[in-house]
Amino acid sequence: AVDSAIRVIIRESVAAAGTTGFVTGLGGLLALPVTLPANMADNLAINARMVGAIAHLRGYPLDDPRTRTVILLTVAGSSLQAATSGLGITIGEQVAKQSIKAIPHAVIRQVNARAGFYLIAKYGTQRSALTLARAIPVAGGLIGGSVDAALTGVIGKAAKKAFTSEAN
């Protein structure tokens, strides 16, 4: 039942991101200064909601700072390993309940700071490549919707891997 619900959440999130990308890309160059930031904010919200829902369904407490950090890293498209590599910490690809609980709070704060940077860099880089495509009315909507839907699907798959085991 949980896996079925997760599939529905990912499917709905992909559809929402695709729709948002399409609608915000329709306006072309004149609307770009308004629609691009709106699209970025919408996609961040959609992806954060999706990853948080997957974590919740798998039994992870959303009020735990460790869970929130993994959610943030998943939305940012980073693995916990990549974000912590500069700190000299080795953490496996699969993040189970025990490894999340074992991360000290000081490390969580450092990872959160790095994850925020990754999130800004990721969305800034990906969106700048789409900016030219979005400058063309209608075609920008088709391209933007397709790319946003695909990225949300990738993040959904990453969230399923990050929150694999029941936390209970």
N, C-alpha and C positions, 0 to 999 in steps of 0.2 A: 504494500500500500504506500509506503514511504517513497520507494523508487518511482512509482506511478505518479505520485504528487510532484516529485522533483522534475520528472519529464514534462508535466503540464506547466510548471512554473517556468522552466527553460523555454518551452515553446511559446508561451505567452510573452515572455520577456523579449525573445527574438522578434516576435511580431510587433511589439510595442516599439522597440528600437528601430526596426525597419520603417515603421510608419512615421516615427518622429524624424528619422533621417530623410525620408522622402518629402515630407511636408516642409521641413526647414530648408531643403535644397531647391524647392520649386521657384523661389523668388529671384534667383540669379544674383548678379553682382550688386545691384542696388540694395537688396535686402540682407546681404551677407554680414554687414557689421552687427546686425541684430540677431539674425538667425543662427550664426555660427556659435556664439556663446550660449544661446538657448539650447542648441543641439547638444553641446558638450555637457551642460548641466543636466539635461534630461537623460542623457546616456549614463552619466555617473549615478544618477538616482535610480534608474532602471536596473543597472548592474549591481549596485549596492543592495537594493531590495532583493534581487534574485539570489545573490550569494548569501545574504543574511537569512533568507527563507530556507535555503538548502542547509545551512549550518543549524538552524533551529530544528528543522525536521530530522536531522541526524542526531539531535540531542545535545548540541553544544549551547551553553548558556550565553546569550547575547550580551549580558551585562558584564561578562568577564573580559578584562582588557586584552587577554591573550587571544580570545576568539575574535575580538574586534580587529586586532592586528592582522590576523590571518585573513579576515574578510577584506580589509583594506589592501593587503598585498595581492589577494586574488583579483580584486577589482582593478588594481593597478596593472595586472598582468605579469607580476613578478612572482617568482617562487621565493619561499622563505630563505632558501639557500643563497640566492642571488643578493637579497637585501642584507643578509647578515655576513656575507663573505668578507667584507671590509672590516668587520668586527672580529674576525678570526674565529667564528663560531661555525661548527659543522652540524647541520641539521638535515635529516633525510628529506627526500621528496614527499613522502607520505607523512602527513601531520596527523598523528593520532592523539587521543585525549591525553595520554601520559606525557608525550613530548611537549604539548602545548602548556600543560601545567608545570613542566620543569623549567620553563624559560623565566629567568628572574625579571622582576619589574623594571630594573634599570635597563636591561637589554630591550625590553618591550618599548620603553620610551625612545631609545636610540633607533630601533627598527621603525617605529612610527614616524620619526623625523625623516628617515631615508625613504620610507614608503610614500610620504607626501611628495617628496621630490620626484620619485619615479612616476607617480600619478600625474603630476603636472607635465613632466617630460614626455610621458607616453601619449597623453591626449593632445598635447601641443604638437608633437611630431606627426602623429597620425592625421590630425585635423589639418595641419598645414599642407599636407599632400592632397587632401580633398578640397582645399580652398579653391584651387584652379578649376577643378571639375564642377564645383558648386556655383561658379560664376556664370555658367550657362544655364538659363532657365530650363526647366523640365528635365533635361539630361542630368543636371546636378541633383535633382530629386531622386532619379533612378539610381545613380551611382551612390549618392549618400545613403539612401535607404538600404541598398545591397551591402555596402561596407559595414554600416552600423549593425545590421542584422547578423552578418558573419562574425563580427568581433564579439557581439553578445553571446553568440553560440559557443565561441572559443572560451570565453570567460565562464560560461555555464559548465562546460566540460571540465575546466580547471577546478571549479568549485566542487564538483562531484568527486574529483580526485583528492582535493585538499581535506574534505570532510567525509572520509570513507567509512570510518567505523562509528558505531553508536557510542555516544559519549557517556551513556549511563552505566 
